[in-house]
């Protein structure tokens, strides 16, 4: 059951990041995208910063025998977030019923320069030989390796080797994600500042 549920969770989550890229391309002006994307994606680190200490406290002091309460609380929070998302999010600015006219005009005007009337073919050769693409691929691979190694092994190390209780474990295990959250937001701001007219090109950044 655990493996089957994890497979279903992966199928559901697998479309998240591609969907967010498609959504952000309709909402975020080009020169604001780096900081917007890093701010939004850094939510996964912020969620870990909140979730790990909370899980530690729930394991030590929670209801339903301690550790099961982590699943109830996180599951309920996920359901509440989903309801809020379905009620508040929209596919494009023009489909949003509560957007101001000024914001709608600003977004649509900013996006006009990057719209195209036809779908160009995917330049697979240029992608495969692009140094910025391979730099991003290597960075993403290293990031995922580090994130999941820390996520799965650090709490166990804190508990088994350093002998911290679950509350202390949760707080200390969240610190790398706090650093990642702060650095990713700062990195996004810096990247968009460097991409401004007269500074550096996007590929260089």
C-alpha positions in Angstrom: 0.0 0.0 0.0 2.8 2.4 0.9 4.6 1.8 -2.5 1.3 2.1 -4.4 0.4 5.4 -2.6 3.9 6.7 -3.3 3.6 5.9 -7.0 0.2 7.7 -7.1 1.7 10.7 -5.3 4.6 10.8 -7.8 2.1 10.7 -10.7 0.2 13.6 -9.2 3.3 15.6 -8.4 5.1 14.9 -11.6 3.1 17.4 -13.5 3.5 20.2 -10.9 6.7 21.9 -12.2 5.9 21.7 -15.9 2.5 23.1 -15.2 3.9 25.9 -13.1 6.3 26.9 -15.9 3.3 27.1 -18.3 1.3 29.1 -15.8 4.1 31.5 -15.0 4.8 32.1 -18.7 1.3 33.6 -18.9 1.5 35.7 -15.7 5.0 36.9 -15.2 6.7 39.6 -17.3 10.0 38.3 -18.8 12.4 40.5 -16.8 10.6 39.6 -13.5 10.6 35.8 -14.1 13.8 34.7 -12.4 12.9 36.3 -9.0 9.2 35.2 -9.4 10.2 31.6 -10.2 12.8 31.4 -7.4 10.3 32.9 -4.9 7.6 30.4 -5.9 9.9 27.4 -6.0 11.6 28.3 -2.8 8.3 27.4 -1.2 9.4 23.8 -1.2 12.3 24.8 1.0 10.1 27.0 3.2 7.7 24.1 3.6 10.5 21.9 4.8 11.6 24.6 7.3 8.1 24.7 8.7 7.4 20.9 8.3 10.4 19.4 9.9 10.2 21.3 13.3 6.4 20.8 13.3 6.9 17.1 12.6 9.4 16.8 15.4 7.0 18.4 17.9 4.1 16.3 16.7 6.2 13.1 17.0 7.0 13.9 20.7 3.7 15.6 21.7 1.1 15.0 19.0 -2.2 13.2 19.1 -3.0 9.7 17.8 0.1 8.3 19.3 2.6 11.0 18.2 4.0 10.2 14.7 0.6 9.5 13.1 -0.4 13.0 13.8 2.2 14.3 11.4 0.3 12.6 8.5 -3.1 14.0 9.7 -1.8 17.6 10.1 0.2 17.7 6.9 -2.6 16.0 4.9 -5.2 18.4 6.2 -2.9 21.4 5.4 -2.5 20.0 1.8 -6.3 19.7 1.4 -6.8 23.3 2.7 -4.2 24.5 0.3 -5.8 22.6 -2.6 -9.2 24.2 -1.9 -7.6 27.7 -1.8 -5.7 27.0 -5.0 -8.9 25.9 -6.9 -10.8 28.9 -5.7 -8.2 31.6 -6.2 -5.9 30.6 -9.1 -6.7 31.1 -12.8 -4.9 30.1 -16.0 -4.2 33.6 -17.3 -4.7 37.2 -16.3 -7.5 37.7 -18.8 -9.4 34.8 -17.1 -9.0 36.2 -13.6 -12.2 37.8 -12.3 -10.6 40.0 -9.6 -7.5 41.4 -11.4 -7.3 45.2 -11.7 -7.4 46.8 -15.1 -3.9 48.4 -14.5 -2.3 45.0 -13.6 -4.0 43.2 -16.5 -2.7 45.9 -19.0 0.8 45.8 -17.4 1.1 42.0 -17.7 -0.4 41.7 -21.2 1.8 44.6 -22.5 4.9 43.0 -21.0 4.1 39.7 -22.6 3.3 41.0 -26.1 6.9 41.1 -27.0 7.4 37.4 -26.4 4.2 36.1 -28.0 4.4 34.2 -31.3 1.7 33.3 -33.7 3.2 29.9 -34.6 4.7 27.2 -32.6 8.4 26.9 -33.7 10.0 23.4 -33.8 12.0 22.3 -30.8 15.7 23.0 -31.5 17.0 19.7 -30.0 20.5 20.1 -31.4 20.9 23.5 -30.0 19.6 22.4 -26.6 22.0 19.4 -26.6 25.0 21.6 -27.3 24.0 24.5 -25.1 26.4 25.2 -22.2 23.8 27.1 -20.2 21.4 24.2 -20.6 24.1 21.7 -19.3 25.0 24.1 -16.5 21.4 24.2 -15.4 21.1 20.4 -15.7 24.2 19.8 -13.6 23.0 22.3 -11.0 19.5 20.7 -10.9 20.9 17.2 -10.6 23.3 18.2 -7.8 20.5 20.1 -6.0 18.1 17.2 -6.1 20.9 14.8 -4.9 21.7 17.0 -2.0 18.1 17.8 -1.1 16.9 14.2 -1.0 20.1 12.9 0.7 19.6 15.5 3.5 15.9 15.0 3.6 16.1 11.2 4.1 19.4 10.9 6.0 19.9 14.0 8.1 17.1 13.3 10.6 18.2 9.7 11.0 21.8 10.8 11.7 20.6 13.5 14.2 18.6 10.8 16.0 20.7 7.7 15.8 24.2 9.2 16.0 23.9 12.6 17.8 21.0 11.4 20.0 18.8 14.4 19.6 15.1 14.0 20.6 12.6 14.4 17.8 11.8 18.1 18.6 15.4 19.1 18.6 16.0 16.9 15.5 13.2 18.6 13.6 14.6 22.1 14.3 18.2 21.3 13.5 17.4 19.2 10.4 15.4 22.2 9.0 18.4 24.6 9.1 19.9 23.6 5.7 16.5 24.3 4.1 16.3 27.7 5.8 19.7 28.6 4.2 18.5 27.2 0.8 15.3 29.3 1.0 17.2 32.5 1.8 19.9 31.9 -0.8 17.4 31.0 -3.6 15.3 34.2 -3.0 18.5 36.3 -3.0 19.8 34.5 -6.1 16.6 35.2 -8.0 16.7 38.9 -7.1 20.4 39.0 -8.2 19.8 37.2 -11.5 17.0 39.6 -12.5 19.1 42.6 -11.6 21.9 41.2 -13.8 19.5 40.5 -16.6 18.3 44.2 -16.7 19.0 46.1 -19.9 22.6 47.2 -20.2 24.0 44.5 -17.9 24.2 40.8 -18.9 22.3 38.5 -21.2 20.1 35.7 -19.8 22.4 32.9 -21.0 25.4 34.5 -19.3 23.5 34.9 -16.1 
